[in-house]
Amino acid sequence: MSAYDAGLFWFRRDLRDEDNAGLHQAARACRRLHCAFVFDSAILEALPRADRRVEFIHRSVGELRESLRQRGGGLHVVHDDATAAIPRLAHELGVDAVFANGDYEPYARQRDAAVEQALREHGRRLHLAKDQALFEKDEIVSRSGRPFAIFTPYRNAWRAALDDFHVEAYPPPDARVLVADKGGLPSLPELGFEATDLSRQALPCGMSGGRAQLEAFASRIDDYAEARDFPARPGVSRLSVHNRFGTVSIRAAARLARASRGGGASTWLDEIAWRDFFFQVLWHHPRVVHEAFRHEHADLDWPGDERLFAAWCEGRTGYPLVDAGMRELLSTGFMHNRVRMVVASFLTKDLLVDWRQGERFFARHLLDYDLAANNGNWQWAASTGCDAQPYFRIFNPEKQSERFDPQGEYIRRHAPELARVPARYIHAPSRMPLHEQQAAGCVIGRDYPAPVVEHATQRAKALALFRRARD
């Protein structure tokens, strides 16, 4: 027997009607179930008018709506402040309860608390399910009951707890429960946004895109452990945006890793554990959004330099791998994970710019931007976070380039002015003799910038900065 006559399921970071924990829970609990998505004006107003993420969401919501209609239901699509829209929609539809999947970001927690209070005032309940993580909040803690601050013991406990139950797929909702929607899907211009270059990138959106990307990765997962560090190769999964917006289930990703037998699959499963780890760090320590996790590094006196920061943002530092990564980000909204670590280390340890400036820049431009992972990885690179890179281990951008892009394929792809530079100079073109610069059509200072800093000098400054803070 159903617990409620009518309910409303609120889609958020879970844009799929298959293997959806909250949707499954709602369909089982209600005799009739409405579905809704809110283009939250509280979030959208701060974004640029041409934003790849908004277009990705818009396309994915459109596909979700059609899929629900084929099941006999529909999707109410609203453009408003979610804290007002959901209680109002619940009242208009006459539902007894609202269901959704939980979120761990501070804004989402405040929003859900406000919605829950507004619903409670009218005798309605808000039910939140676990869907975007395999383990959340206090599910994986130390023997003393405290949240982990070091990844390796967390990973070990996480793997010991993971079994078939945690990756089992949730059945789709019973078509007899779903209720049709009224109204349509607002266009991007009606939402106040412009189309972007998403189509030219041929990025697969929605549930179908998530499935296709997962299947494509399955064919090369065995090589993941070794191939993932080389940005010119198709070694990474390219599933991050689908994980971010829930167009693929994290359980499906884990099922793939567990079904494969090899080092690549095991390494990728560790990446899923890292994702859960950063979620629980953000849940237990929301202060990390604005401050260093490590108290001894909370007062680092980053000298910074707006001129150097601008050069980093625009991909004109004179360090080819750094510049290629920043240009890839600006032109596609994506950056290879190894390169993310290099450019983050370069900003904080070579340019001595506060990690928060880099984190905010990534937040504006990354298609797969996820607060927990972005913050966690920036603090890792800056040596201010939990289980961070030790402050005295500083990436040498030239050596990273030589090791992971030896022939400069990735560099040439995103920094075309270096296309004709011989391989022996591609990682440090400023060392090229003038006559070779002229022959390659790449004169340093004219066609490509000279290095904005000298790595060895900046490394010594970074070490001194951290030692002063620790002393």
C-alpha positions in Angstrom: 0.0 0.0 0.0 1.3 3.4 -0.9 2.3 5.8 1.9 1.0 8.8 0.0 -1.8 9.5 -2.5 0.3 12.0 -4.5 3.9 13.0 -4.5 6.4 15.2 -6.4 9.8 14.1 -7.4 12.3 17.0 -7.8 15.2 16.3 -10.2 18.4 18.1 -9.5 21.9 16.5 -10.0 20.3 13.3 -11.3 19.0 13.9 -14.8 17.9 10.4 -15.6 14.8 8.2 -15.0 16.8 5.0 -14.7 18.8 3.7 -11.8 17.7 6.8 -9.8 17.4 6.1 -6.0 15.1 9.0 -5.1 12.8 8.5 -8.1 12.5 4.8 -7.2 11.7 5.6 -3.6 9.1 8.2 -4.6 7.4 5.8 -7.1 7.1 3.1 -4.5 5.8 5.5 -1.8 3.1 7.3 -3.9 0.0 6.2 -5.8 0.5 9.1 -8.2 3.8 10.8 -8.9 4.5 14.1 -10.5 8.1 15.0 -11.6 9.7 18.5 -11.8 12.9 20.3 -12.6 13.7 23.8 -11.6 16.1 26.1 -13.5 17.1 27.7 -10.2 17.4 31.5 -10.7 19.4 31.8 -7.5 22.1 29.8 -9.3 21.6 31.0 -12.9 21.7 34.7 -12.3 25.4 34.7 -11.4 26.4 32.8 -14.6 27.6 34.3 -17.9 24.8 34.5 -20.5 26.6 31.9 -22.7 27.4 29.0 -20.4 28.1 25.5 -21.6 26.8 23.9 -18.4 23.4 25.6 -18.8 23.2 24.3 -22.3 24.2 20.8 -21.3 21.6 20.8 -18.5 19.0 22.2 -20.9 19.6 19.4 -23.5 19.6 16.8 -20.8 16.4 18.0 -19.2 14.8 17.9 -22.6 15.8 14.3 -23.1 14.6 13.4 -19.6 11.3 15.0 -20.2 10.8 13.0 -23.4 11.8 9.8 -21.7 9.3 10.4 -18.9 6.6 11.1 -21.4 7.3 7.8 -23.2 6.8 6.1 -19.8 3.4 7.8 -19.6 4.4 10.7 -17.3 6.0 14.0 -17.8 8.2 16.7 -16.3 7.1 20.1 -15.0 9.9 22.6 -15.9 10.0 25.8 -13.9 12.3 28.8 -14.0 12.3 30.4 -10.6 14.0 30.4 -7.2 13.8 26.8 -6.2 13.1 27.6 -2.5 9.8 29.3 -3.6 9.1 27.2 -6.7 9.0 23.7 -5.1 6.6 24.5 -2.2 4.4 26.5 -4.6 4.3 23.6 -7.1 3.6 21.1 -4.3 0.6 23.2 -3.3 -0.7 23.6 -6.9 -0.4 19.9 -7.6 -1.9 19.0 -4.2 0.8 16.5 -3.3 1.4 15.1 0.1 5.3 14.9 0.0 8.3 15.9 -2.1 11.1 13.5 -2.9 14.6 14.3 -4.1 18.2 13.0 -4.0 20.4 14.6 -1.4 23.2 17.1 -2.1 26.3 18.0 -0.1 27.1 21.5 -1.1 26.5 24.3 1.4 24.0 26.2 -0.9 22.1 23.0 -1.6 21.8 22.2 2.1 20.5 25.7 2.9 18.1 25.5 0.0 16.8 22.1 1.1 16.4 23.3 4.7 14.3 26.2 3.5 12.2 24.0 1.2 11.6 21.5 4.0 10.5 24.3 6.4 8.1 25.7 3.8 6.6 22.3 3.1 6.3 21.4 6.8 4.3 24.6 7.4 1.6 23.1 5.1 1.8 19.6 6.4 4.0 18.2 3.7 7.3 16.3 4.0 10.6 16.4 2.2 12.3 13.0 1.7 16.0 12.9 0.5 17.7 9.8 -0.8 21.3 8.9 -1.4 22.1 8.8 -5.1 25.2 10.8 -6.1 27.6 8.9 -3.8 28.1 5.3 -3.0 28.8 6.2 0.6 27.9 9.5 2.2 28.2 11.5 5.4 29.0 9.2 8.3 28.8 5.9 6.4 32.6 5.6 6.2 34.3 6.7 9.4 37.4 5.7 11.4 37.2 3.1 14.3 36.8 6.1 16.7 33.8 7.3 14.7 35.5 10.3 13.3 35.5 11.3 9.6 38.7 10.4 7.7 41.1 13.2 6.8 43.6 10.9 4.9 42.5 9.2 1.7 44.3 5.9 1.9 42.6 4.6 5.2 39.3 6.0 3.9 39.8 4.1 0.6 40.6 0.9 2.5 37.5 1.2 4.6 35.4 2.2 1.6 36.5 -0.8 -0.4 35.9 -3.1 2.5 32.4 -1.9 2.8 31.6 -1.9 -0.9 29.5 -4.9 -2.0 26.9 -5.8 -4.6 24.2 -4.1 -2.7 25.8 -0.7 -3.0 26.1 -0.8 -6.8 22.8 -2.5 -7.5 20.7 -0.6 -10.1 17.3 0.8 -9.0 14.4 -0.2 -11.3 12.7 2.6 -13.3 9.4 3.9 -12.0 6.2 2.0 -12.7 4.5 3.8 -15.6 1.1 3.5 -13.9 2.3 5.8 -11.1 3.6 8.7 -13.3 1.4 11.7 -14.0 1.6 13.8 -17.2 2.9 17.3 -17.1 1.4 20.6 -18.2 3.4 23.3 -20.1 6.6 23.0 -22.1 10.3 23.3 -21.9 11.5 26.9 -21.9 14.1 27.7 -24.6 17.6 28.9 -23.7 16.7 32.5 -24.7 13.6 32.3 -22.5 15.9 31.4 -19.7 18.1 34.3 -20.5 20.9 32.4 -22.1 22.6 32.0 -25.5 23.7 28.9 -27.4 27.3 28.0 -27.0 29.8 25.9 -29.0 28.6 22.7 -27.3 27.3 21.3 -30.6 30.7 21.8 -32.4 32.4 19.8 -29.6 30.1 16.8 -30.3 29.7 16.3 -26.5 27.0 13.7 -25.9 24.4 15.1 -23.5 21.7 13.5 -21.4 21.1 9.9 -20.5 21.9 8.6 -23.9 25.2 10.5 -23.9 26.1 9.1 -20.5 25.4 5.6 -21.6 27.4 6.1 -24.8 30.3 7.5 -22.9 30.3 4.7 -20.4 30.2 2.1 -23.1 33.1 3.8 -24.9 35.2 3.9 -21.8 34.4 0.2 -21.0 36.4 -0.7 -24.2 39.6 0.9 -22.9 39.3 0.7 -19.1 42.0 -1.9 -18.9 44.5 0.7 -20.0 43.3 3.4 -17.7 46.0 3.1 -15.0 48.7 3.9 -17.5 47.0 5.9 -20.2 45.2 8.4 -17.9 48.3 10.5 -17.3 49.0 11.2 -21.0 46.8 14.1 -22.2 47.3 13.5 -25.9 45.8 10.0 -25.5 42.1 9.0 -25.0 43.0 7.5 -21.6 40.5 9.2 -19.2 36.8 8.3 -19.0 35.4 11.7 -20.1 32.5 10.9 -17.8 33.0 13.8 -15.3 30.3 16.0 -16.7 27.8 13.1 -16.7 28.8 12.3 -13.1 28.3 16.0 -12.2 24.8 16.3 -13.5 23.7 12.7 -12.9 23.1 11.7 -16.6 24.9 8.5 -15.7 24.5 6.7 -12.4 27.6 6.5 -10.2 26.5 2.9 -9.4 26.7 2.1 -13.1 30.3 3.5 -13.1 31.2 1.3 -10.1 29.5 -1.7 -11.6 31.7 -1.4 -14.7 34.9 -1.1 -12.5 33.9 -4.1 -10.4 33.0 -6.2 -13.4 36.4 -5.6 -15.0 39.5 -7.5 -13.8 42.6 -5.5 -14.1 44.7 -2.6 -12.8 42.9 -0.1 -14.9 39.5 -0.9 -13.4 41.0 -0.9 -9.9 42.6 2.5 -10.4 39.3 3.9 -11.7 37.4 2.5 -8.7 39.9 4.5 -6.5 38.8 7.6 -8.4 35.2 6.9 -7.5 36.4 6.6 -3.9 38.2 9.9 -4.1 34.9 11.5 -5.3 33.1 10.1 -2.2 36.0 11.2 0.0 35.7 14.8 -1.1 31.9 14.7 -0.7 32.3 13.7 2.9 35.1 16.3 3.5 32.7 19.0 2.3 29.8 17.6 4.3 31.8 17.5 7.6 33.9 20.6 6.9 31.9 23.1 4.8 34.5 25.8 5.9 36.9 24.4 3.2 34.9 26.3 0.6 36.5 29.5 1.9 39.6 28.4 3.9 42.4 25.9 4.1 41.6 22.5 5.6 45.0 22.4 7.3 45.0 25.0 10.1 48.8 25.4 9.9 48.4 26.7 6.3 45.3 28.8 6.9 47.3 32.1 7.1 49.6 31.6 4.2 50.6 35.1 2.9 50.2 34.4 -0.8 52.0 37.4 -2.5 50.2 36.9 -5.8 50.5 39.2 -8.8 47.5 40.2 -10.9 49.7 40.4 -14.0 50.9 36.8 -13.5 47.4 35.6 -12.7 46.1 37.1 -15.9 48.9 35.4 -17.9 47.9 32.0 -16.3 44.2 32.6 -17.0 44.9 33.4 -20.6 47.4 30.6 -21.3 50.5 32.8 -21.9 52.9 31.9 -19.2 55.7 30.7 -21.5 55.4 27.2 -20.1 53.8 25.2 -22.9 52.0 22.4 -20.9 50.5 25.0 -18.6 49.4 27.2 -21.5 48.0 24.3 -23.5 45.9 23.2 -20.5 44.5 26.7 -19.9 43.6 27.1 -23.5 41.9 23.7 -23.6 39.8 24.9 -20.7 38.8 28.1 -22.3 38.1 26.6 -25.7 36.2 23.4 -24.6 35.3 23.7 -20.9 37.4 20.6 -20.2 40.9 20.0 -19.0 42.8 16.7 -18.7 43.2 15.7 -15.1 47.0 15.4 -15.1 47.2 18.9 -16.7 44.8 20.2 -14.0 47.3 19.2 -11.4 50.2 20.8 -13.3 48.4 24.1 -13.8 47.2 24.2 -10.2 50.7 23.5 -8.9 52.1 26.2 -11.2 49.6 28.8 -10.1 50.2 28.2 -6.4 53.8 27.1 -6.2 55.4 29.0 -9.1 53.3 32.1 -9.3 52.5 32.1 -5.6 48.8 33.0 -6.2 46.2 32.0 -3.6 44.6 28.7 -4.6 41.1 30.3 -4.1 41.6 32.5 -7.2 42.4 29.4 -9.3 39.5 27.5 -7.8 37.1 30.3 -8.7 38.5 30.5 -12.2 37.9 26.8 -12.7 34.4 27.2 -11.2 33.5 29.7 -13.9 34.9 27.7 -16.8 34.8 23.9 -16.1 31.9 22.1 -17.8 32.2 19.4 -15.1 32.6 21.8 -12.2 31.8 20.1 -8.9 32.5 22.1 -5.7 33.6 19.1 -3.6 36.1 17.7 -6.1 37.3 21.1 -7.4 37.9 22.4 -3.9 39.5 19.1 -2.8 41.9 18.9 -5.7 42.9 22.6 -5.6 43.7 22.3 -1.9 45.6 19.1 -2.7 47.7 20.9 -5.2 48.2 23.9 -3.0 49.2 21.7 0.0 46.5 23.2 2.1 43.9 20.4 2.1 43.4 17.0 3.7 45.9 14.4 2.5 47.4 17.1 0.3 50.6 17.0 -1.8 53.4 17.8 0.7 54.4 21.4 0.4 58.0 20.5 -0.5 56.9 18.4 -3.5 56.5 20.9 -6.3 55.8 19.9 -9.8 58.4 21.1 -12.3 56.2 22.1 -15.3 58.9 21.4 -17.9 59.7 17.9 -16.5 55.9 17.1 -16.3 55.7 18.1 -19.9 58.6 15.9 -21.0 57.2 12.9 -19.1 53.6 13.1 -20.0 53.5 14.8 -23.4 57.0 13.7 -24.7 56.4 14.6 -28.4 54.3 17.7 -27.6 51.1 16.3 -29.3 48.8 17.8 -26.6 50.8 21.1 -26.6 50.6 21.5 -30.4 46.9 20.7 -30.3 46.1 23.6 -28.0 49.0 26.0 -28.7 49.2 26.0 -32.5 51.9 28.7 -32.6 54.2 25.9 -31.3 53.2 23.5 -34.1 56.5 23.7 -35.9 58.8 23.8 -32.9 61.2 20.8 -32.9 60.4 18.2 -30.3 63.6 18.8 -28.5 62.5 22.4 -27.7 58.7 21.9 -27.4 58.8 21.8 -23.6 61.0 24.9 -23.3 60.8 26.9 -26.6 62.6 29.9 -25.0 65.8 27.8 -25.2 65.6 27.5 -28.9 68.3 29.5 -30.9 66.9 32.5 -32.7 67.5 31.0 -36.2 65.5 27.9 -35.2 62.8 30.1 -33.7 62.6 31.9 -37.1 62.5 28.7 -39.0 59.7 27.4 -36.8 57.7 30.6 -37.2 57.7 31.0 -33.4 59.9 33.9 -32.2 59.8 34.0 -28.4 58.4 37.3 -27.2 56.6 37.9 -30.5 54.7 34.7 -31.4 54.9 33.0 -28.0 55.8 34.5 -24.6 59.0 34.0 -22.7 58.5 32.3 -19.3 56.9 34.7 -16.9 58.9 33.3 -14.0 62.0 31.1 -13.4 60.9 27.8 -11.9 63.9 27.2 -9.6 63.6 30.7 -8.1 59.9 30.4 -7.5 60.3 27.0 -6.0 62.6 28.4 -3.4 60.2 31.2 -2.6 57.3 28.7 -2.3 59.3 26.6 0.2 60.1 29.7 2.2 56.4 30.8 2.2 55.3 27.5 3.7 58.1 27.3 6.2 57.2 30.7 7.5 53.6 29.7 7.9 54.5 26.5 9.7 57.0 28.2 12.0 
